[in-house]
Amino acid sequence: MDKNEELKIIEETQQIVARMKMDDLEEDASLAEQMFDCDCCGKEASLAGSIAYSDYRLCNDCVLLAETGFALGKLKSVDDLINAMEDKRLEELCDFIKKDKISHNN
């Protein structure tokens, strides 16, 4: 696969994933306020545009990473992405713990 094909796949996937989020919000605007912790990146994110893959729920940003990875043949399963994002999840958890500690000390 050449670079032009890869770029085309990336652009198409970006459009599809963005549209999924917009469709979710058009169907139920309250999804923007319903939050969860992404099993992939660890960030708190809106349910809008999120997808459940097996036992994991991914935020819209991580859905984009997953679907792009699948389309380009870089990922075989969501587990590949989950494993690759372990450091990011730990970083988010540490940030949460620091903020929680600060809020309890005030």
Secondary structure, DSSP 8 states (H G I E B T S, - for coil): --HHHHHHHHHHHHHHHHHHHHHHHHH-GGGGT-EEE-TTT--EEESTT-EEETTEEE-HHHHHHHHHHHHTTS-SSHHHHHHHTHHHHHHHHHHHHHHHHHHHH-
